[in-house]
Amino acid sequence: MEVGSIAREIHIDATPEVVYQVVSRPEHLREWWPDEAELDAPVPGGTGSVTFGSGPDATSERLTVVEADPPRRFSFRWVTEDGAAAGPGNSLLVTFDLVPDGDGTLLRFSESGFRERGWEAAVLEEAYRDHVSGWDHFLPRLVAHAAEVAAR
């Protein structure tokens, strides 16, 4: 099994401008991805967090925006060790590339950096499978939410 990166291409019935808002604004992120999202600013160097679940079982991850090029690309790093500044080798990089596609958008999604984390093989494979499963669940929700926003 190749565990270096995850990549998906999805057509969304919404303009790149709408999709960009859906992948970069906390009020939209909460509608399709985490239970809670905070982001001080969707600009390079901006920081925030996402929380999945609630109560004692909740898990939170910090985010650091790497690229913000509306409406073409939004990327961030996440899954870092506590207290570490996110960078290559100690975090995962999520990228949303948005390409006009007829009346909608072709979303090119990727998450990379799994091997670079230096995890032992079992931890690497478990993290990779968990993220594949998670994105397979959440990306269709992104598509649906972006279409809803576009229809408003």
C-alpha positions as CSV (number, residue, x, y, z in Angstrom):
1,M,0.0,0.0,0.0
2,E,1.4,3.4,-1.0
3,V,1.0,5.7,2.1
4,G,2.8,8.8,0.9
5,S,-0.2,11.0,0.0
6,I,-3.9,11.1,-0.7
7,A,-5.3,12.7,-3.8
8,R,-8.8,13.2,-5.1
9,E,-10.4,15.1,-8.0
10,I,-14.1,16.0,-7.6
11,H,-16.4,18.2,-9.7
12,I,-18.5,20.6,-7.6
13,D,-21.6,22.5,-8.8
14,A,-20.3,25.9,-7.5
15,T,-17.9,28.5,-8.7
16,P,-14.3,28.5,-7.5
17,E,-15.1,31.7,-5.5
18,V,-17.8,29.8,-3.6
19,V,-15.7,26.7,-3.1
20,Y,-12.8,28.8,-1.9
21,Q,-15.0,30.2,0.9
22,V,-16.2,26.7,1.8
23,V,-12.7,25.4,2.2
24,S,-11.2,28.5,3.9
25,R,-13.8,30.0,6.3
26,P,-14.5,28.5,9.7
27,E,-18.3,29.1,9.4
28,H,-18.3,26.9,6.3
29,L,-15.7,24.3,7.5
30,R,-18.0,23.5,10.5
31,E,-20.8,22.6,8.0
32,W,-18.8,19.8,6.3
33,W,-15.7,18.9,8.2
34,P,-15.0,19.3,11.9
35,D,-17.5,19.9,14.7
36,E,-15.7,23.1,15.6
37,A,-13.3,25.3,13.6
38,E,-11.4,28.5,14.4
39,L,-9.1,30.4,12.1
40,D,-7.7,33.8,12.9
41,A,-7.3,34.7,9.2
42,P,-7.3,32.6,6.0
43,V,-3.9,34.1,5.0
44,P,-0.4,32.5,5.0
45,G,0.7,32.2,8.5
46,G,-2.8,32.3,9.9
47,T,-3.5,29.8,12.6
48,G,-6.5,28.0,14.1
49,S,-7.8,24.7,15.1
50,V,-10.4,22.0,14.2
51,T,-12.1,19.9,16.8
52,F,-13.8,16.6,16.1
53,G,-16.4,15.3,18.6
54,S,-17.3,16.9,21.9
55,G,-16.7,16.4,25.6
56,P,-13.9,14.2,26.9
57,D,-13.7,12.3,23.6
58,A,-13.1,15.4,21.5
59,T,-9.8,15.6,19.6
60,S,-8.4,18.9,18.4
61,E,-5.7,19.7,15.8
62,R,-4.0,23.0,15.2
63,L,-3.9,24.4,11.6
64,T,-1.4,26.8,10.0
65,V,-2.3,28.3,6.7
66,V,0.5,27.8,4.1
67,E,-1.1,29.3,0.9
68,A,-4.1,31.4,0.3
69,D,-4.6,32.4,-3.3
70,P,-8.3,33.1,-3.8
71,P,-10.1,31.5,-5.6
72,R,-7.4,29.1,-6.9
73,R,-5.6,27.5,-3.9
74,F,-5.9,27.1,-0.2
75,S,-3.5,24.9,1.8
76,F,-2.7,24.3,5.4
77,R,-0.5,22.2,7.6
78,W,-1.9,20.1,10.5
79,V,-1.3,17.1,12.7
80,T,1.8,18.4,14.5
81,E,3.3,17.4,17.8
82,D,2.0,19.6,20.7
83,G,3.9,22.9,20.8
84,A,5.8,22.4,17.5
85,A,5.5,25.0,14.7
86,A,4.1,23.2,11.7
87,G,6.5,22.7,8.9
88,P,7.8,20.1,6.4
89,G,8.6,16.9,8.2
90,N,6.5,17.4,11.3
91,S,3.0,17.9,9.9
92,L,0.6,17.0,7.1
93,L,0.0,19.3,4.2
94,V,-3.6,19.6,2.9
95,T,-4.1,21.4,-0.5
96,F,-7.3,22.4,-2.3
97,D,-6.6,23.5,-5.9
98,L,-9.7,24.9,-7.5
99,V,-10.0,24.9,-11.3
100,P,-13.0,26.4,-13.2
101,D,-14.9,23.5,-14.9
102,G,-17.9,24.6,-17.0
103,D,-20.4,26.2,-14.5
104,G,-18.6,24.6,-11.6
105,T,-15.2,23.8,-10.1
106,L,-12.8,20.9,-10.4
107,L,-11.5,20.4,-6.9
108,R,-8.0,18.8,-6.8
109,F,-7.5,17.7,-3.2
110,S,-4.3,16.3,-1.7
111,E,-2.9,15.5,1.7
112,S,0.8,14.7,1.9
113,G,3.6,14.3,4.4
114,F,2.7,11.0,5.9
115,R,6.1,9.4,5.3
116,E,8.0,12.5,6.2
117,R,6.5,12.4,9.8
118,G,9.0,9.6,10.6
119,W,6.3,7.4,12.2
120,E,7.0,3.7,12.6
121,A,5.3,1.6,9.9
122,A,2.3,0.5,11.9
123,V,1.5,4.1,13.0
124,L,2.1,5.4,9.5
125,E,-0.3,2.8,8.0
126,E,-3.0,3.4,10.7
127,A,-2.8,7.2,10.3
128,Y,-2.9,7.0,6.5
129,R,-6.0,4.6,6.5
130,D,-7.7,6.9,9.1
131,H,-7.2,10.0,6.9
132,V,-8.3,8.1,3.7
133,S,-11.4,7.0,5.5
134,G,-12.0,10.5,6.9
135,W,-11.6,12.3,3.6
136,D,-13.8,9.8,1.9
137,H,-16.5,10.7,4.4
138,F,-15.9,14.5,4.5
139,L,-15.2,15.4,0.9
140,P,-18.7,14.5,-0.3
141,R,-20.0,16.7,2.5
142,L,-17.9,19.5,1.1
143,V,-19.4,19.0,-2.3
144,A,-23.0,19.1,-0.9
145,H,-22.3,22.2,1.2
146,A,-20.7,24.1,-1.6
147,A,-23.7,23.3,-3.9
148,E,-26.0,24.5,-1.1
149,V,-24.1,27.8,-0.7
150,A,-24.1,28.3,-4.4
151,A,-27.9,27.8,-4.6
152,R,-28.6,30.6,-2.0
